[in-house]
Amino acid sequence: MRHWGGSGDYVEGERVFAPPAGSFDPDWVAGLVLDRTSTPVPRTALAGAALADWSRRDAGEDERVRALEGDGLDPATARHVVRAVEDFATAYGVG
């Protein structure tokens, strides 16, 4: 069965709403990447990559992608992580 509203990773009793305003949630970002791609990268690895990218936000997008590639992600997944981090920061007011 396909979950149309997201990755389907959250179940009854777990958090189903966005993280508190002003807080960064790398697991939430990993879910964004999984919802947008068919990447075979585990969610925990994507969350780690999102956290690493968060610490590099003062760099340019290309530099951030290269850094994630150096951490072991393929270029397409690295770019998705960078974009998801930025989308999360914009949507949830994290700066």
C-alpha positions as CSV (number, residue, x, y, z in Angstrom):
1,M,0.0,0.0,0.0
2,R,1.4,3.4,-0.9
3,H,1.3,6.2,1.6
4,W,0.2,9.4,-0.2
5,G,0.7,11.8,2.7
6,G,4.4,11.1,3.3
7,S,6.8,8.3,4.0
8,G,4.5,6.6,6.3
9,D,7.2,6.1,8.9
10,Y,5.2,7.8,11.7
11,V,2.5,5.7,13.2
12,E,-0.3,6.3,15.7
13,G,1.1,7.5,19.0
14,E,4.2,9.1,17.4
15,R,4.7,12.7,16.5
16,V,2.7,13.5,13.4
17,F,3.0,17.3,13.4
18,A,6.0,19.4,12.5
19,P,8.8,19.9,14.9
20,P,8.6,22.9,17.3
21,A,9.3,26.3,15.6
22,G,12.9,27.2,15.7
23,S,14.3,23.7,16.2
24,F,16.2,21.7,13.6
25,D,15.1,18.0,13.2
26,P,17.5,16.0,11.0
27,D,15.2,13.0,11.1
28,W,12.4,15.1,9.7
29,V,14.7,16.3,6.9
30,A,15.6,12.7,6.2
31,G,11.9,12.0,5.7
32,L,11.7,14.8,3.3
33,V,14.5,13.3,1.2
34,L,12.8,9.9,1.3
35,D,9.5,11.4,0.2
36,R,11.1,13.1,-2.7
37,T,13.4,10.4,-4.0
38,S,13.8,6.7,-4.4
39,T,17.2,6.7,-2.8
40,P,18.5,3.4,-1.3
41,V,20.2,5.3,1.5
42,P,18.9,4.4,5.0
43,R,17.0,7.1,6.9
44,T,19.6,7.2,9.7
45,A,22.4,7.9,7.2
46,L,20.2,10.7,5.6
47,A,19.6,12.2,9.1
48,G,23.3,12.2,9.8
49,A,23.9,13.8,6.4
50,A,21.3,16.5,7.2
51,L,22.9,17.2,10.6
52,A,26.3,17.5,8.9
53,D,24.9,19.8,6.2
54,W,23.2,21.9,8.8
55,S,26.6,22.7,10.3
56,R,27.8,23.8,6.9
57,R,25.0,26.2,6.0
58,D,27.3,29.2,5.8
59,A,29.0,27.6,2.7
60,G,27.6,27.7,-0.8
61,E,25.3,25.0,-2.1
62,D,27.9,23.5,-4.4
63,E,30.4,23.3,-1.6
64,R,27.9,21.7,0.7
65,V,27.0,19.1,-1.9
66,R,30.7,18.3,-2.4
67,A,31.2,18.0,1.3
68,L,28.3,15.5,1.5
69,E,29.8,13.6,-1.4
70,G,33.0,13.4,0.6
71,D,31.0,12.0,3.4
72,G,29.9,9.2,1.0
73,L,26.6,10.3,-0.6
74,D,26.1,10.1,-4.3
75,P,25.8,13.6,-6.0
76,A,22.0,13.4,-6.5
77,T,21.3,12.4,-3.0
78,A,23.7,15.0,-1.6
79,R,21.9,17.7,-3.6
80,H,18.5,16.4,-2.3
81,V,19.8,16.6,1.3
82,V,21.0,20.2,0.8
83,R,17.7,21.3,-0.7
84,A,15.7,19.5,2.0
85,V,17.7,21.2,4.7
86,E,17.0,24.6,3.1
87,D,13.3,23.8,2.6
88,F,13.0,22.7,6.3
89,A,14.8,25.9,7.5
90,T,12.5,28.1,5.4
91,A,9.3,26.2,6.3
92,Y,9.9,26.0,10.1
93,G,11.7,29.3,10.7
94,V,15.0,27.8,11.7
95,G,17.9,30.0,10.9
